[in-house]
Amino acid sequence: MTPSTEPSTRPSPRAPGNRMPVLYLSHGAPPLADDELWTTQLAAWSRDLPRPEAVLIVSAHWESAPVTLGATRTVPLVYDFYGFPEHYYRVAYPAPGAPELAAKVRALLAGPGTPVYDAPDRGLDHGAYVPLVEMYPDADVPVLQLSMPTLDPEELLRLGRRLAPLRDEGVLIVGSGFFTHNLRGLTWGAGPDQAPGWSKEFDAWGGEALARADLDALLDFENRAPAGRIAHPRSDHFAPLFVTLGAGEDDLDTQRTVIDGFWAGLAKRSVQLG
């Protein structure tokens, strides 16, 4: 999980006037780097995307209100996990900062009564860098992390809507969570067919709701989804989906699942709009 020093197959440049897609991805945990299938899927996904001018990422692992901008220069990563082997704490991902993007985000979000804070020393957490290491291993795309200021789906949908104009400027907006996330149900080493019933049921329901572009159902997932409160005892890992849906609302009819299946019993469904 270190940036590659080998030449990479880069995605095609973005054609002028074309909007960038928006993504919601299940980001795994540090051992994702050891999963050959998943890393291959993430790398293939990035090759199919237009090359972004910058990445704006909202991770389940940074909740801070009011909304806060992370570092706009290269700073150390945030190793926000415990009990893993030492080599996971030596991962580096020196992506360039994105000060110009930060200024644009501030202009879109800030207003009377809605300040935007700065955390100039906060590096990328594992919800951001773990998937980006696989998708952009050369660490040559500027990255800005934005805090998740609430877990309220409606408010996050509105946040995504306000960020949507960035898509026209080559910004790849990414919500990073996990489609099911109950750590008490985590089963290391479980095969895809060994996922617990609650994880399979929620994943199937969520996939169908996305395919129908049923925003009302998704916004009320805790009540409408089978095993909603088991799949997400706390909704932090599903919440970034609503930023994605807001930013990609005009493209809901293009929604497609790019990665599916299960990892350690959890659904790794990851989707693209646009």
N, C-alpha and C positions, 0 to 999 in steps of 0.2 A: 504493500500500500504506500509506496513512495512514488513520486512523479517519475515517469519514464524518461530515460535519457536517449531512447531510440526514436527515430523518426516515426511519426504517427500518420495514419491515414485520416486526413482532416476532412470534415464535412464541407460541402460546397458553400461558397460565400452566399450570403443572403442577397437575393435580387432586390434592387432599390424598389421601394414602395410595397414590398411584401411584408405582411405582419409575421412576427415570430409566433410560434405556438406557445401554449402554456402547459405546464406539467404538474401532476401530483405523483410523487414517487414514494414507495416504501423504502426507507433508507437502511434498514437492517441495523446491525450492531457492528463493532469493530471486526468480529470474525467474518463479516461478509467478504473480506478480502480473500478468505480461504475457500469460498464457495465458487467453484469454477463456472457453474452454470449461470449463477446470478451476475457475476462480474462480466461474463461474456454478453449477457443480455443488456446490461447497462452500456457497455462499450458499443454494441451494435446500435442501440437506440441513439446514442449521441452522433454516430456517423450518419444516421438518417435525417438528422436535424440540420437546418441551416446553421452556419456558424454564427454564434451570437457575438454581439459587440461587448456584452457584459451579461452576468447572471445576477439576478436579484432573488434571494432565497429566504423563505420563511420556514424555520425549523420548529418542530415540536419541542425542542430542547431549550428554547429561549422565549420565556414569557416575561414581558416587561411592559408596564403601562406608565405613562403614555407610550405610544409607539417610539421605538428607539433604533437609531442607526448604529451598526457595528463599525469596526475599524475601517478607515478608508485608505489604509496603507498596509503593507505586509507585516503582520504581527504573529506571535506564536499562537498555535491552535489551542482550543479549550478541550482538554481531555476529561469530559464530563461523564466518566464511567469509572467503575471500581471493580477490583478483583480479577482483572484480566492479566494475561501474561505481559511481561515488561515490554516486548517488542511493539505492542499496540500503542504504547506511550512514546514511542520514538518516531512515529509517522510524521512526516513533514508534508505540507502542501502550501508552498509559498506563492499562491496566486496573487497577481497584482491587485491593489486596492482600486476602488472605483469612485473617486471623489466627484467626478462629473455626474455620475448616476445618483450619488447621494444628494447632490444639489437638486436634481430633477425630482427625486422622491420627495424631498422637503417641499418643493414648490407645489406638488400635487396634493400633499397631505396636510401641510400646516395651514392654520387659519385661526381666527379668533376663538379662543377656548379650546383649541386642538393643537397643543404644542407638539413638536417633534424633538425628542431628546437625542443626545449623542453619547456613545460609549466608545471613545476613540481607542481604547486599549483592548477591547473585546474581540478576540479572534473568532474564527469559525469553529462551531461546535461539531460534534460527530454527526449530527443530523444533516449538516451541510457538507463537511469535507469527505465523509465516508463515501457517499455516492459520486461526488465530483472527482475524487481520485480515479474512479473507474471510468467516468465519462469524459473527462478532460485531463488525462494523466500528465500532460506537459505543464499543467498549472500556468497556462499562458492566457487564460481568459479572465478579465477582471471580475471579481466577485464582491458583492455587498450583501451582508446579512441584515435582515430587518426583524425586529422582535415581533412576537405575537402578543398584541396588547390585551387580548381577551380570548375566552373560549366560546363566546356567544356566536353561533353560526351566522345569524343575520348580520351582526356587526362585521364579521370577517368577510362575508360576501360583499358588503359595502366597501370594505377596505380594498378588496380585489378589484372592484369596479373602478375605484379611483386610480389604481395603478395601471389599468388597462392601456392607457395611451403610450406607455413605455414600449409596448409591443411593436409599435410603428417605428421605433428608434433602434430596433435590433436587440432589445433586452429580452432575455429568456427568463420568464417568471416561473419560479419553482416553489411549490408547497411540498415540504418534506415531512412525512410522518410514518405511519404504518397502518395498513388497512384494517387489521385487527391487532389489538395490543393489550393483552392481559398477561403480565409477567408471571403470575401464579400458574398460568396454563402453559408456560414455555416448556417445550419438550426438546431439549438438545438431542440432535441425532435422529429425530423423527423424520421419516420419509414423507413424501407428498401425500400419500394415501393414509397417513397416520395422524393427520390434523384432527383435533377434537371437533365434535359435531357443532358446537357453538361457533367456532371459527369458520367452518365450511358454510354454515347457514347464513351467517352475517355476510360473508364474502359473496355468496350467490345473490342475496338480496341486494347488496350494494351494487354489484355489477349490473343487475337488471334495472335498478333505479337510474343508474348513470346512462344506460343504453336508451331508456325512455326519456332522458333529460328531465326527470321528475324532481325538480328542485324542492318542491314542498315536502316530499317524502324524505329526501336527504337531510333537509334542515331539521326535521323532526325525527331523526334516526333513532334517538334514544327511546322513543315511544313506538315507532312504527316497525323498526327492524327486529327480526327474530334474534333474541339473545343480545340485543343492543347494549344493555348495561353490563353484560358479561364480556362481550368482545371489547368494550371500552369502559372499564370501571371508572376511568377518568378520560375525558375526551380529547386530551392534548394531542394525541397522534392522529386523530381523525380531523381535528380542527383545521389544519393547513389546507385540506381539500377545499374548504369554502373560500379561501383566498384564491385558489386556482379557478374555482367555478365563477367567482366574480370577475376575475381578469379575463376569463375566456367565455363569458356569458353569451357573446354574439356567435360563438362557434360551438354551442352545446350539441348541435346536430352532427358535428364531426367527431364527437367524443369516441375514442377507441381505447381499449385496454392494450397496452404494449407488453406488459409483463404480468403474468398471473402465477398461480400455484402457491405453495406454502413453504415456509422455512421455520424450523423449530416449532411447528404447529400454528404459526401466525401467517395470515394472508399477506402476500407481498404484491397484491394488485397495484399496478401503477398505470396511470392514464395520461393521454395527451388530448388536448383540444386545439384545433386549428392545424 
